[in-house]
């Protein structure tokens, strides 16, 4: 007999209702959560998520400014920006970078230096930044890539402006160059203002005036599609281009100095005595700064770095040489000012000098001696014995203090990077640097510009300006004016000081003697006498190595790189000076026969206003 199941309708009804209530609660809570989330997204964070949404469609792109140009005093362009193509890879969009580079090399030549530069830049950049694998592509190379571009996702050709130095070696040590921004520089610059900018001034004028030359970055708001292609420009804030610089530099003089040095290494500095403007600043040999703009190859850099001629070394502001006899007019002026000697007071020169109680002989360049010498003759004929005695009488302390007022032993303050200060020795310096006392013999050789005494060519030229101006010391300047955004031109400020308590008669006596160095029958630079204007100057010779007491210096038997340096300083015209020049010819031998003619060619080009080539 079948069993009958008796249903409990009340229980089942209550059980069913409980389920409905639980489900309703769950649904209600879910709806509340959704509503809360919608409130969070649509109300509280509406602006944030709207921005994120827009970022999928709208992008902000930096617009790097165009770098300012650099001109010489006649308007000759020295640094410009030329259009160029580069082949760039964006790592984020490129699945296999090594395979991509290998495939690219089958279309466009890519050498090992290109690969090394790419790897180095990749470490410095973000994954979504484009990195050049090849630069300065030719039109043919651009065309070859264009027909194969579909094979290379994340690889594009970019057209951009590259810095160019048309005069290459002639301006390398003045302008310097720009190069790619490195890690250290990234930490120092304003990252926002350099967005999109890849290059920065590395040295020279390019570095000193980086802020003026760089300009200000602009912004461009663009609409893009899902693939990142720009559809239209929504908003545009143009960049502010860099300011143009106008230098005091006169490329006629620069070229004349380079040509006059011929095959010699050396430096020439020419300064306008009225303004302190640097008219010429030559360091030879030089180099092509264009090699550094996009990164120099390892082989080319090694060649420059290891060359015995040191083309990367800026001799004009970093080369430190004994001034030799070029310092004698300054020391003569010190003697007159300190009252230890009169202009007509004589000293006998037998060809050597001995300190009382010492056997050591300090030789004169003229073995037979000059006989009786007053200051004028001692400057004209460059008598060493006269200056040995004058230096001993002055003493190193007064000698040091007086020469300091002309800028010896300190940087001139020129608006270039890397200038060195030279060395003006003193008791205190030797005690600190060498932990030794100062010896009387060291005072003697300081008196003829030898020993520890070191100067730079620019320092010598700046001191000559002070002499020509009868005590007005002017800070040398490269930049004459700057083009401002409003179209006006701002002139740089001249900074000068006046040497005090120098008897005007003493200036004229020393300058009179310097004029006779060129115009006198026995002057050491008489071969450069001009019929058109008066020149005041002083020759000098600086030893590269010390000749022992019992030996003689024979130029013909000495290795070329060990021969004496030839020096010359001058200013002209004597009555109303306009230009001061300092020349150093490495291993040139004699200042009168080698360095002085170079200075004469530079002064002729400036003062006689020869036709521009």
C-alpha positions as CSV (number, residue, x, y, z in Angstrom):
1,X,0.0,0.0,0.0
2,X,1.6,3.3,-1.1
3,X,2.7,5.8,1.5
4,X,1.2,9.3,1.4
5,X,3.5,12.3,2.1
6,X,1.9,15.0,4.1
7,X,3.1,18.5,3.2
8,X,3.6,21.3,5.7
9,X,2.4,24.2,3.7
10,X,3.1,26.7,6.4
11,X,6.7,25.7,6.8
12,X,7.3,25.6,3.1
13,X,5.7,29.0,2.7
14,X,7.8,30.5,5.5
15,X,11.0,28.8,4.0
16,X,10.2,30.3,0.6
17,X,9.5,33.7,2.0
18,X,12.8,33.6,3.9
19,X,14.7,32.9,0.6
20,X,12.9,35.7,-1.0
21,X,13.9,38.1,1.8
22,X,17.5,37.0,1.7
23,X,17.6,37.4,-2.1
24,X,16.0,40.8,-1.7
25,X,18.6,41.8,0.9
26,X,21.4,40.6,-1.4
27,X,20.0,42.4,-4.4
28,X,19.5,45.5,-2.3
29,X,23.0,45.5,-0.9
30,X,24.4,44.9,-4.4
31,X,22.4,47.8,-5.7
32,X,23.7,49.9,-2.8
33,X,27.2,48.9,-3.6
34,X,26.7,49.7,-7.3
35,X,25.2,53.0,-6.4
36,X,28.1,53.8,-4.0
37,X,30.6,52.9,-6.7
38,X,28.8,55.0,-9.2
39,X,28.7,57.9,-6.8
40,X,32.5,57.4,-6.3
41,X,33.2,57.3,-10.0
42,X,30.7,59.7,-11.4
43,X,30.6,62.4,-8.6
44,X,33.6,62.2,-6.2
45,X,36.2,61.3,-8.8
46,X,34.5,62.6,-11.9
47,X,37.3,65.0,-12.8
48,X,40.0,62.4,-12.3
49,X,38.4,59.7,-14.5
50,X,37.4,62.2,-17.1
51,X,41.1,63.2,-17.4
52,X,42.1,59.5,-17.7
53,X,39.5,59.1,-20.4
54,X,40.7,62.1,-22.2
55,X,44.3,60.9,-22.0
56,X,43.3,57.9,-24.1
57,X,42.2,60.4,-26.7
58,X,44.1,63.6,-26.0
59,X,47.8,63.8,-25.5
60,X,50.1,66.7,-24.3
61,X,53.2,66.9,-26.4
62,X,56.2,69.1,-25.5
63,X,57.4,71.4,-28.3
64,X,61.1,72.0,-27.8
65,X,62.3,75.6,-28.5
66,X,64.7,76.4,-31.4
67,X,68.2,77.1,-30.0
68,X,69.5,80.7,-30.4
69,X,72.1,81.5,-33.1
70,X,75.6,82.8,-32.5
71,X,77.1,85.6,-34.6
72,X,80.5,87.3,-34.7
73,X,80.9,91.1,-34.6
74,X,80.3,91.4,-38.3
75,X,77.2,89.2,-38.4
76,X,79.0,86.1,-39.6
77,X,77.0,83.1,-38.4
78,X,79.1,80.9,-36.1
79,X,76.5,78.4,-34.7
80,X,73.2,77.5,-36.5
81,X,70.5,74.9,-36.6
82,X,70.2,72.8,-39.8
83,X,67.4,70.3,-40.6
84,X,68.4,66.6,-40.3
85,X,66.8,63.2,-40.2
86,X,67.2,60.6,-37.5
87,X,66.0,57.0,-37.3
88,X,64.3,56.5,-33.9
89,X,63.2,53.4,-32.0
90,X,60.5,53.4,-29.3
91,X,61.3,50.4,-27.0
92,X,57.7,50.2,-25.7
93,X,56.4,49.7,-29.2
94,X,59.1,47.4,-30.5
95,X,58.7,43.7,-29.6
96,X,62.3,42.5,-30.3
97,X,64.7,45.4,-30.4
98,X,67.9,43.4,-31.3
99,X,66.1,41.7,-34.2
100,X,64.7,45.0,-35.3
101,X,68.2,46.7,-35.3
102,X,69.6,43.7,-37.2
103,X,66.9,44.0,-39.9
104,X,67.3,47.7,-40.1
105,X,71.0,47.3,-40.7
106,X,70.2,45.4,-43.9
107,X,68.4,48.5,-45.2
108,X,70.4,51.4,-43.7
109,X,74.1,51.1,-42.5
110,X,74.3,50.9,-38.7
111,X,77.8,50.5,-37.3
112,X,79.0,49.4,-33.9
113,X,79.2,53.0,-32.6
114,X,75.6,53.6,-33.5
115,X,74.6,50.5,-31.5
116,X,76.7,51.5,-28.5
117,X,75.2,55.0,-28.5
118,X,71.7,53.5,-28.7
119,X,72.4,51.2,-25.7
120,X,73.8,54.1,-23.6
121,X,70.8,56.3,-24.4
122,X,68.4,53.5,-23.7
123,X,69.6,53.3,-20.2
124,X,68.9,57.0,-19.7
125,X,65.5,57.1,-21.3
126,X,62.0,55.8,-20.4
127,X,60.5,52.9,-22.4
128,X,58.1,55.2,-24.2
129,X,60.8,57.7,-25.3
130,X,62.1,57.4,-28.8
131,X,65.8,56.8,-29.1
132,X,67.9,57.4,-32.2
133,X,69.7,54.4,-33.7
134,X,71.0,56.4,-36.7
135,X,71.5,60.2,-37.1
136,X,72.0,62.4,-40.1
137,X,70.3,60.2,-42.6
138,X,70.6,61.0,-46.3
139,X,67.5,61.5,-48.5
140,X,68.2,58.1,-50.1
141,X,68.3,56.4,-46.7
142,X,65.1,58.0,-45.7
143,X,63.5,56.8,-48.9
144,X,64.8,53.2,-48.4
145,X,63.3,53.1,-44.9
146,X,60.0,54.6,-46.0
147,X,59.1,51.7,-48.4
148,X,59.9,49.2,-45.6
149,X,58.4,51.1,-42.6
150,X,55.5,48.7,-42.4
151,X,57.9,45.9,-41.3
152,X,59.2,47.9,-38.3
153,X,56.6,48.7,-35.6
154,X,57.9,51.5,-33.2
155,X,60.5,52.7,-35.7
156,X,60.1,56.1,-37.3
157,X,62.1,58.8,-39.1
158,X,62.1,62.1,-37.3
159,X,63.0,65.4,-38.9
160,X,64.6,67.8,-36.4
161,X,67.1,70.6,-36.2
162,X,70.7,69.8,-35.4
163,X,73.3,72.2,-34.2
164,X,75.9,73.0,-36.8
165,X,79.2,74.9,-36.6
166,X,80.1,76.0,-40.1
167,X,83.6,77.3,-39.3
168,X,84.5,74.1,-37.4
169,X,88.1,74.3,-36.0
170,X,88.3,78.1,-36.1
171,X,85.6,78.5,-33.4
172,X,85.8,75.2,-31.6
173,X,87.5,76.5,-28.4
174,X,85.4,79.6,-28.2
175,X,81.9,78.3,-28.9
176,X,82.4,74.8,-27.5
177,X,79.6,72.5,-28.6
178,X,76.2,71.0,-27.7
179,X,75.8,67.3,-26.9
180,X,73.1,64.9,-25.7
181,X,71.9,65.5,-22.1
182,X,73.5,62.9,-19.7
183,X,72.3,61.6,-16.4
184,X,74.3,64.1,-14.3
185,X,72.8,67.0,-16.3
186,X,69.3,65.6,-16.0
187,X,69.6,66.1,-12.3
188,X,70.7,69.7,-12.6
189,X,68.3,71.1,-15.2
190,X,64.7,72.0,-15.1
191,X,63.2,68.8,-16.4
192,X,59.9,70.4,-17.5
193,X,61.6,73.2,-19.5
194,X,63.8,70.6,-21.2
195,X,60.9,68.2,-22.2
196,X,61.5,67.2,-25.7
197,X,65.0,68.7,-25.7
198,X,67.8,66.2,-26.2
199,X,70.9,68.5,-26.4
200,X,72.6,71.0,-24.0
201,X,75.7,73.2,-24.1
202,X,78.8,71.2,-23.0
203,X,81.4,73.9,-22.9
204,X,82.5,77.3,-24.2
205,X,79.9,80.0,-25.0
206,X,77.3,77.2,-25.6
207,X,77.5,76.2,-21.9
208,X,78.0,79.7,-20.4
209,X,74.9,81.1,-22.1
210,X,72.8,77.9,-22.0
211,X,69.9,79.6,-20.3
212,X,69.7,82.3,-23.0
213,X,70.3,80.0,-26.0
214,X,67.9,77.3,-24.9
215,X,64.6,79.2,-24.7
216,X,61.4,77.9,-23.2
217,X,59.4,74.8,-24.0
218,X,56.0,75.0,-25.6
219,X,53.0,72.5,-25.3
220,X,50.7,71.0,-27.9
221,X,47.4,69.3,-27.1
222,X,46.5,66.8,-29.8
223,X,43.7,64.2,-30.4
224,X,44.9,60.7,-31.2
225,X,43.2,57.5,-32.4
226,X,43.5,54.1,-30.8
227,X,46.8,53.5,-32.5
228,X,48.3,56.8,-31.2
229,X,48.2,58.6,-34.6
230,X,47.6,62.3,-34.3
231,X,44.2,63.3,-35.7
232,X,44.1,67.0,-35.0
233,X,45.7,69.7,-32.8
234,X,43.3,70.9,-30.1
235,X,45.5,73.6,-28.5
236,X,48.9,75.0,-29.2
237,X,51.2,76.9,-26.9
238,X,54.2,77.7,-29.0
239,X,57.7,77.5,-27.5
240,X,59.8,80.6,-27.0
241,X,63.0,80.3,-29.1
242,X,66.4,80.9,-27.6
243,X,68.0,84.3,-27.8
244,X,70.7,85.0,-30.4
245,X,74.2,86.0,-29.2
246,X,76.4,88.5,-30.9
247,X,80.1,88.1,-29.9
248,X,83.0,90.6,-29.9
249,X,84.8,88.0,-31.9
250,X,86.1,89.2,-35.3
251,X,86.4,86.2,-37.6
252,X,88.8,88.2,-39.8
253,X,91.2,88.4,-36.9
254,X,90.5,84.8,-35.8
255,X,91.3,83.5,-39.3
256,X,94.4,85.8,-39.5
257,X,95.8,84.4,-36.2
258,X,95.1,80.8,-37.2
259,X,96.8,81.3,-40.5
260,X,99.8,83.2,-38.9
261,X,100.5,80.3,-36.5
262,X,101.1,78.1,-39.6
263,X,102.3,74.7,-38.5
264,X,103.0,75.7,-34.9
265,X,100.8,74.8,-31.9
266,X,100.0,77.8,-29.7
267,X,97.5,80.4,-28.8
268,X,96.6,84.0,-29.6
269,X,94.4,86.3,-27.6
270,X,93.4,89.8,-28.8
271,X,91.3,92.2,-26.7
272,X,89.7,95.5,-27.5
273,X,91.4,97.8,-24.9
274,X,88.4,100.1,-24.8
275,X,85.7,97.5,-24.0
276,X,87.4,94.3,-22.9
277,X,85.8,92.6,-25.8
278,X,87.7,89.5,-27.0
279,X,88.4,90.1,-30.7
280,X,90.3,86.8,-31.3
281,X,90.9,83.8,-29.1
282,X,92.8,81.1,-31.0
283,X,94.0,77.7,-29.7
284,X,95.8,75.6,-32.2
285,X,95.3,72.8,-33.1
286,X,91.6,72.7,-32.8
287,X,88.9,70.1,-33.7
288,X,85.6,69.8,-35.5
289,X,82.9,70.4,-32.9
290,X,80.2,68.9,-35.2
291,X,81.6,65.5,-34.4
292,X,80.3,65.8,-30.8
293,X,76.7,67.0,-31.5
294,X,75.2,63.5,-32.0
295,X,78.0,61.6,-30.2
296,X,81.5,61.1,-31.5
297,X,82.6,57.6,-32.4
298,X,85.0,55.9,-30.0
299,X,87.7,55.7,-32.7
300,X,87.5,59.4,-33.5
301,X,87.5,60.4,-29.9
302,X,90.4,58.2,-29.1
303,X,92.4,59.8,-32.0
304,X,91.7,63.3,-30.6
305,X,92.3,62.3,-27.0
306,X,95.6,60.5,-27.6
307,X,97.1,63.0,-30.0
308,X,100.4,64.5,-28.9
309,X,99.2,67.8,-30.2
310,X,96.2,67.8,-27.8
311,X,93.6,69.4,-30.1
312,X,90.9,69.1,-27.4
313,X,93.0,71.3,-25.0
314,X,92.0,75.0,-25.0
315,X,95.5,76.6,-24.8
316,X,94.1,80.1,-24.8
317,X,92.4,79.9,-21.4
318,X,93.7,76.6,-19.9
319,X,97.3,76.5,-21.1
320,X,99.7,77.6,-18.3
321,X,103.1,78.8,-19.5
322,X,106.0,80.6,-17.9
323,X,105.5,84.2,-19.1
324,X,109.3,84.7,-19.6
325,X,110.5,88.2,-20.4
326,X,107.0,89.4,-21.2
327,X,106.6,90.1,-17.5
328,X,109.5,92.5,-17.3
329,X,107.6,95.7,-18.0
330,X,105.3,94.9,-15.1
331,X,108.2,94.1,-12.8
332,X,110.0,97.3,-14.0
333,X,106.8,99.3,-13.1
334,X,106.8,97.6,-9.7
335,X,110.4,98.7,-9.1
336,X,109.5,102.3,-10.0
337,X,106.4,102.4,-7.9
338,X,108.1,100.8,-4.8
339,X,111.0,103.3,-5.1
340,X,113.7,100.6,-5.2
341,X,115.0,101.8,-8.6
342,X,114.8,104.9,-10.8
343,X,114.3,104.8,-14.5
344,X,117.8,105.9,-15.3
345,X,119.6,103.9,-12.6
346,X,122.1,101.5,-14.1
347,X,123.1,97.9,-13.3
348,X,126.1,96.2,-14.8
349,X,125.5,93.0,-16.7
350,X,128.6,90.7,-17.2
351,X,126.4,87.9,-18.6
352,X,125.5,86.3,-15.3
353,X,124.4,87.1,-11.8
354,X,125.5,85.7,-8.4
355,X,123.8,86.1,-5.0
356,X,126.2,87.3,-2.4
357,X,128.0,84.4,-0.8
358,X,126.9,81.9,-3.5
359,X,128.8,80.3,-6.4
360,X,125.7,79.5,-8.5
361,X,125.6,81.7,-11.7
362,X,122.2,82.8,-13.0
363,X,122.8,83.3,-16.7
364,X,121.7,86.0,-19.0
365,X,120.5,85.0,-22.5
366,X,123.5,87.0,-23.8
367,X,126.6,85.1,-22.7
368,X,129.0,88.1,-23.2
369,X,126.7,90.4,-21.2
370,X,125.0,93.7,-21.9
371,X,127.3,96.0,-20.0
372,X,125.7,99.0,-18.2
373,X,121.9,98.8,-18.3
374,X,119.2,101.3,-17.2
375,X,115.6,100.2,-17.2
376,X,114.8,101.3,-20.7
377,X,117.7,99.4,-22.2
378,X,116.9,96.4,-20.0
379,X,113.4,96.2,-21.4
380,X,114.5,96.9,-25.0
381,X,117.3,94.3,-25.0
382,X,115.6,92.1,-22.4
383,X,118.5,92.0,-20.0
384,X,118.1,89.2,-17.5
385,X,120.8,90.3,-15.1
386,X,119.1,93.7,-14.6
387,X,115.9,91.9,-13.6
388,X,117.7,89.4,-11.3
389,X,118.9,92.4,-9.3
390,X,115.6,94.2,-9.4
391,X,113.7,91.1,-8.3
392,X,116.2,90.6,-5.4
393,X,115.8,94.2,-4.3
394,X,112.0,94.1,-4.5
395,X,111.7,90.7,-2.7
396,X,109.1,88.1,-3.5
397,X,106.5,89.6,-1.2
398,X,106.3,93.0,-2.9
399,X,106.7,91.4,-6.3
400,X,103.8,89.1,-5.7
401,X,101.5,91.8,-4.3
402,X,102.2,94.2,-7.2
403,X,101.7,91.6,-9.9
404,X,98.5,90.5,-8.3
405,X,96.9,93.9,-9.2
406,X,97.3,93.1,-12.9
407,X,95.4,89.8,-12.5
408,X,98.4,87.4,-12.5
409,X,97.6,84.3,-10.4
410,X,93.8,84.6,-10.8
411,X,91.1,84.0,-13.4
412,X,90.3,86.9,-15.7
413,X,86.6,86.3,-15.3
414,X,85.9,85.8,-19.0
415,X,82.5,84.4,-19.8
416,X,83.8,81.0,-20.8
417,X,84.0,77.7,-18.9
418,X,87.2,76.0,-17.8
419,X,89.5,79.0,-17.4
420,X,92.6,78.4,-15.3
421,X,94.2,80.9,-13.0
422,X,97.9,80.4,-13.7
423,X,100.3,80.6,-10.8
424,X,101.9,83.6,-9.1
425,X,104.2,82.1,-6.6
426,X,104.7,83.4,-3.0
427,X,106.1,82.4,0.3
428,X,102.7,81.3,1.5
429,X,101.9,79.4,-1.6
430,X,105.1,77.4,-1.5
431,X,104.7,76.7,2.2
432,X,101.2,75.3,1.6
433,X,101.8,73.5,-1.7
434,X,105.2,72.1,-1.2
435,X,105.8,72.5,2.5
436,X,109.1,74.2,1.8
437,X,110.6,77.6,2.6
438,X,111.1,80.2,-0.1
439,X,114.7,80.6,-1.4
440,X,116.3,83.8,-2.7
441,X,117.2,82.2,-6.0
442,X,113.5,81.5,-6.6
443,X,112.9,85.3,-6.4
444,X,115.5,85.9,-9.1
445,X,114.0,83.5,-11.6
446,X,110.5,84.8,-10.9
447,X,111.9,88.2,-11.9
448,X,112.4,86.9,-15.4
449,X,109.1,85.1,-15.6
450,X,110.5,81.6,-15.0
451,X,110.4,79.0,-12.2
452,X,107.0,78.5,-10.7
453,X,105.5,81.5,-12.4
454,X,102.7,80.5,-14.9
455,X,100.2,82.5,-16.9
456,X,97.6,81.8,-19.6
457,X,97.6,83.5,-22.9
458,X,94.3,85.3,-22.1
459,X,95.7,86.4,-18.7
460,X,98.7,87.9,-20.5
461,X,96.5,89.7,-22.9
462,X,94.2,91.1,-20.1
463,X,97.3,92.3,-18.2
464,X,98.5,94.0,-21.4
465,X,95.2,95.8,-21.6
466,X,95.7,97.2,-18.1
467,X,99.2,98.4,-19.1
468,X,97.8,100.0,-22.3
469,X,95.1,101.7,-20.4
470,X,97.5,103.1,-17.8
471,X,95.9,101.1,-15.0
472,X,92.3,100.5,-16.1
473,X,91.7,96.8,-15.6
474,X,88.8,95.4,-17.7
475,X,87.2,92.0,-17.4
476,X,87.4,90.3,-20.8
477,X,84.1,89.4,-22.5
478,X,83.1,87.2,-25.4
479,X,79.4,88.3,-25.8
480,X,78.7,91.8,-26.8
481,X,74.9,91.7,-27.0
482,X,71.9,89.5,-26.8
483,X,68.7,89.6,-28.9
484,X,65.7,89.8,-26.6
485,X,62.3,88.3,-27.3
486,X,60.7,91.8,-27.8
487,X,63.1,92.5,-30.7
488,X,65.5,94.7,-28.8
489,X,69.1,94.0,-28.2
490,X,70.7,94.1,-24.7
491,X,74.4,95.0,-24.5
492,X,76.5,93.2,-21.9
493,X,77.9,95.3,-19.1
494,X,81.6,96.3,-19.0
495,X,83.3,95.8,-15.7
496,X,86.5,97.7,-14.9
497,X,88.6,98.8,-12.0
498,X,91.4,101.4,-11.7
499,X,94.8,100.5,-10.3
500,X,95.4,103.2,-7.6
501,X,98.6,105.0,-6.6
502,X,100.6,104.6,-9.7
503,X,102.6,107.6,-10.8
504,X,101.5,108.6,-14.3
505,X,105.1,109.2,-15.2
506,X,106.0,105.6,-14.4
507,X,103.3,104.4,-16.9
508,X,104.8,106.5,-19.7
509,X,108.4,105.5,-18.9
510,X,107.6,101.8,-19.1
511,X,105.4,102.2,-22.2
512,X,108.2,104.3,-23.8
513,X,110.6,101.4,-23.3
514,X,108.1,98.9,-24.7
515,X,107.7,101.1,-27.8
516,X,111.5,101.0,-28.3
517,X,111.4,97.2,-28.2
518,X,109.8,97.6,-31.7
519,X,111.2,100.9,-32.9
520,X,114.7,100.9,-31.3
521,X,117.7,99.7,-33.3
522,X,118.5,97.1,-30.7
523,X,114.9,96.2,-29.9
524,X,114.2,92.5,-29.7
525,X,111.1,92.9,-31.9
526,X,112.4,95.6,-34.3
527,X,111.5,93.5,-37.3
528,X,107.7,94.1,-36.8
529,X,108.0,97.9,-36.8
530,X,105.0,99.5,-38.7
531,X,105.0,102.8,-40.7
532,X,101.2,103.1,-40.1
533,X,100.9,103.0,-36.3
534,X,103.0,102.8,-33.2
535,X,103.4,99.5,-31.3
536,X,104.5,98.9,-27.7
537,X,105.5,95.3,-27.0
538,X,107.7,92.9,-25.2
539,X,109.2,89.6,-26.4
540,X,109.7,86.6,-24.2
541,X,111.1,83.1,-24.2
542,X,110.0,80.4,-21.8
543,X,112.1,77.3,-21.1
544,X,110.5,73.9,-21.5
545,X,113.2,72.2,-19.5
546,X,116.0,73.4,-17.1
547,X,119.5,73.6,-18.5
548,X,122.1,72.5,-16.0
549,X,124.7,74.9,-14.7
550,X,127.6,73.4,-16.8
551,X,125.5,72.9,-20.0
552,X,124.5,75.2,-22.8
553,X,121.1,75.3,-24.7
554,X,121.6,74.4,-28.4
555,X,118.3,74.8,-30.2
556,X,119.5,72.8,-33.2
557,X,120.3,69.7,-31.2
558,X,117.2,69.8,-28.9
559,X,114.1,67.8,-29.8
560,X,111.4,70.0,-31.2
561,X,108.9,69.4,-28.4
562,X,111.5,70.5,-25.9
563,X,112.5,73.7,-27.5
564,X,111.7,77.0,-25.8
565,X,108.2,78.6,-26.2
566,X,108.1,81.9,-28.0
567,X,106.0,84.7,-26.5
568,X,105.0,88.3,-27.3
569,X,102.7,90.9,-25.9
570,X,101.8,94.2,-27.5
571,X,99.2,96.9,-27.8
572,X,98.6,99.6,-30.5
573,X,98.4,102.3,-31.4
574,X,100.6,103.5,-28.6
575,X,98.9,107.0,-28.3
576,X,95.3,105.7,-28.3
577,X,95.3,102.0,-27.8
578,X,92.6,99.9,-29.5
579,X,93.9,96.4,-29.4
580,X,96.1,94.3,-27.1
581,X,97.6,91.0,-28.2
582,X,99.3,88.1,-26.5
583,X,100.9,85.3,-28.5
584,X,102.4,82.0,-27.3
585,X,104.0,79.7,-29.9
586,X,104.8,76.3,-28.4
587,X,108.4,75.3,-29.1
588,X,108.7,78.4,-31.4
589,X,112.1,79.4,-30.0
590,X,112.3,83.2,-30.1
591,X,109.6,85.6,-29.3
592,X,111.0,88.4,-31.6
593,X,111.3,86.2,-34.7
594,X,108.3,83.9,-34.3
595,X,105.7,85.2,-32.0
596,X,106.0,89.0,-32.7
597,X,105.2,88.7,-36.5
598,X,102.0,86.8,-35.6
599,X,100.9,89.7,-33.4
600,X,101.8,92.2,-36.2
601,X,99.5,90.3,-38.7
602,X,96.6,90.4,-36.3
603,X,97.0,94.1,-35.5
604,X,97.4,94.9,-39.2
605,X,94.2,93.1,-40.0
606,X,92.4,95.0,-37.2
607,X,93.9,98.5,-37.5
608,X,94.4,98.8,-41.2
609,X,90.9,97.5,-41.9
610,X,91.9,95.2,-44.7
611,X,89.1,94.1,-47.0
612,X,87.1,91.2,-45.7
613,X,87.5,88.1,-47.7
